[in-house]
Every structure is written in C-alpha cells, then in structure tokens.
Amino acid sequence: MATTEKMLRFVQVEQQMPDKRTPAARRQDFQEIYAEFEQARAEEQAGRCSQCGVPFCQIHCPLHNNIPDWLKLTAEGRLEEAYEVSQATNNFPEICGRICPQDRLCEGNCVIEKGFESVTIGSVEKYITDTAWEKGWVRPPTPRRELHRSVGIIGGGPAGLAAAEQLRRKGYAVHVYDRYDRLGGLMTYGIPNFKLEKQVVQRRVDLLAQGGVVFQANFEVGRDATLANLRERHDAVLIATGVYKARDIQAPGAGLANIFPAMDYLTASNRKGLGDKVAAFDDGTLDARDKNVVVIGGGDTAMDCVRTAVRQGAKSVKCLYRRNRANMPGSQREVYHAEEEGVEFVWLAAPEAFIGGKPAGRKKAKHEVVTAVRAVRMRLGVADSSGRQVPEKIEGSEFNLPADMVIKALGFDPEDIPGLFGAPALGITRWGTIKIDWRTMMTAIDGVFAAGDIVRGASLVVWAVSDGRDAAEAIDTYIAGKYAPALAAAAE
C-alpha cells in the first residue's frame, strides 16, 4: 500500500485504544489495565495521523518528540526505525507512553481531535518501545570514547536517570547517588503498578548499569557525604532529588490518627507489591481494606490513591475536590478509569474539619482516630491571576463524610536542600526550589547544577526527563569549556 494510502485514515477509521480489562477484573489486582496493541491494529491507529504541517502534538510535548514521524513509520510497519526516532528525543518512551497525561498534552492537541477523536499516540508509543525490548533493539548507552571526566548525580528519578544516560553516551563516568534502596524515584515508589509496572522501570536501570553508569543506593547526601565532598570527587554535580515534602492541611482534627500523606500511603502499597516487609501495611494501618476512604485532592496523585484503595478492598472510596471536573488538574482519562472502578467524586467540596472518636472495640484507647470528614460545599467565583476561578465557600452547606482513613493528596513542596546537603550557599526561590540560571542550569555554586522537580516544582515525569536532558547538555558545555585542552588530548 502506498504511503499516502496508509496515512490520513482518520476519516475512515475510528479511534480505538488497546483492549481494556473490565472494571471488575481491574479491582482485583494491580496489573496494568490495557493490553498490548496487535501489530495490525497499531499500524491502523498510527495511520489515522493526518501528517499535518504544524504538528501541535509535537509542540505540546515537553520533549518535542517527533510524533508524526514515528506514527508514519509505524503505519508502514517499519517498527525498528520508529523506535529509533522515538528514543532519539526520549530516554523512557515506554514509560511516558504509560503514564503521561496524553489527554492534556499530545493527544489533547491533536488537530483531528474534534469530531474524529485524536490519534492514540501514547498507546502506539508504548507499543513501539515494548516491541523494541522484545526484539532486542534497546541497547545500553555506549560512548564512542571515554572522556576521563566524571559527573555525580544526586537522585535516581526520571531527571537524574535521563541525565545519566545522556552524559554516559557522551563518554563521562557517571555516578548516581540515591537515598532509597531502589532506583527510579517516584516511578518506583509513587506510581502504582496498574499504571507502571516496576519491572518496566527496573529494566531501564539495569540497562544503564550495563552501559557503565554506577549506582549507589541507600546513599544520603548530608549523612554519607556533603555536597562539597561530592563536588571534590566529580568534575560536576547535578542535583535531581525531586520534591517529596507533603503539603498539609490546617483544620481542626488534622492531627487525628488514620490521616496520612499520599506518598506514605502509595510507598507502602508499592513496597508491598515489590515483596518488602511493610509493618504499617501488614498491621492494617496503611491498608484500606474494609475501610471508608476519603482522598482529598484533584491531581494525578489523588487518582493514584483512590484507585489503589479500590484494589486494596476498601468499603467505599470518595475523592473530595474543591473545584469541578472541568477544573481538575489531573488527567480526565484517570478520572474516567476511577469512576469505572467505583470511586465516587464529591465535586465542589472542601474539608473544614476532621471528626474523631475511639477506635471500634477499643474504648480505652489513648488516641482518637478519624471517623468523618466535615466538608463544605463550594462554588467557583471570579478568576485569579492564573485564570482559574477561585473556589468560594457556600455558607450553611456543611456535611459529613464517613471516613476510617483519610489520605491527603494536596501536592508536594521541596525539602530544605541547602540545609540537608550542608550547602548554605545554594540559593533557593521563594517557593523553596533551588535557584538556577536557566541559561546554564547552574546553581550559585560553580559546577553544581540542578534539574527536575527540585527546580520546577512538582510536575510531570515527562518534564523531568526533558530537564534532565537539558542539564546533561549544560554540564557537557561546562566541562568542555573548563577542561577543553585535556578533553582534546583524550580525543586524540
């Protein structure tokens, strides 16, 4: 079939996602909810791309992936070439294909979206790279020559790992320091298996190790070494720690037992899935089974929490959000999946207080536990400087939601990195993020760079990958300029 006949098929072929497991089946386990595309269907769906002159899908992708190019190659059955194009701009295409909110990024800006529905970009991206792994097309980063210069990276999340791969390809000795026992950061401990199975992350880590990247887990900067120590060891250092400090809520009863930050809850669930011994899960503290669960928040982390609680066998799961569905910051696709699985959304409502009582059957217990969330109805008022309508309380509209477990998914703030790292010279912004020169990505300390959420604030994995790649280029420019004679000699 001619290329022109393979493309522009959106007028004849409807949008079709890979087969999705039924909600009843999904509630029973933590497996991914979508099956793989079959090759014929992947080619058919890729062929719906209009090959437009101005690809808004590419423009609205933080990595500016060459989406129309690899869709065209997929439609023609040239999968290895499609993979090469895909991985040229993205270090983790199979991960982004699974967890990116495509409905807000590439697919949401597809020019054929209105009336014909967008191309299933994320599912095709996942299919291409999963096929590449199966066929052995994915190879470790192999530099053309060793530069005999080293870079230390603090943080093994998406920004750190993306930078590590890019720098290793250039020939640097790369050491990644991470305070957890496994690499991957939020991808390992924050995102549930039904969105991203952990072996998908681990095989990437293993690949980088095969390529010569050195990983040092259970290494905490500030405890095992200071930032100054690492700066002495390496020609440059990249801080890519992410942000994990949970935002809190100030309300009466907020200190009651059984009210937890989202990351504590998700980490316990993910560790249990990885086979770890998790005392707070095993004793029922962080297990939602047979409980009335209320999750506060409207982002993707809140969606991870409600869908995890469903799979743990919660009696009921409610998501309390102060705005309406249209103003929800999380993926609308995730909201739809959650509703299918039995989650109830309480729109335009915000918590005012937490009501407590003695645990059932333990009247002599010293501490009260949460028994209900006191909420109030909201309406959307005038827009603020960001353009979003400001929620306003409706007086006299208070109501109670029964709750045996409350999970706060209100976002994340940076930790005190200058204090933790013993580096007071590191500058911070008024939001607590590390201050950098955005042209060079360097901090106030010479040779120390920063990237990802610790600079940007809590954001998407795809943005972290983009920042990690940019940081690698900036570090290469810095080292090349500082050590040009020595690098030139090494190249001879």
Secondary structure, 3 states (H helix, E strand, C coil): CCHHHHCCHHHCCCCCCCCECCHHHHCCCCCCCECCCCHHHHHHHHCCCCCCCCCHHHHCCCCCCCHHHHHHHHHCCCHHHHHHHHHHHCCCHHHHHHHCCCCCCCHHHCCCHHHHCCCCHHHHHHHHHHHHHHHCCCCCCCCCCCCCCEEEEECCCHHHHHHHHHHHHHCCEEEEECCCCCCCCHHHHCCCCCCCCHHHHHHHHHHHHHCCCEEECCCCECCCECHHHHHHHCCEEEECCCCCEECCCCCCCCCCECEEEHHHHHHHHHHHHCCCCCHHHHCCCCCCCCCEEEEECCCHHHHHHHHHHHHCCCCEEEEECCCCHHHCCCCHHHHHHHHHCCCEEECCEEEEEEEEECCCCCCCCCCCEEEEEEEEEEEEEEECCCCCEEEEECCCCCEEEECCEEEECCCEECCCHHHHCCCCCCCECCCCCECCECCCCECCCCCEEECCHHHHCCCCHHHHHHHHHHHHHHHHHHHHHHCHHHHHHHHC
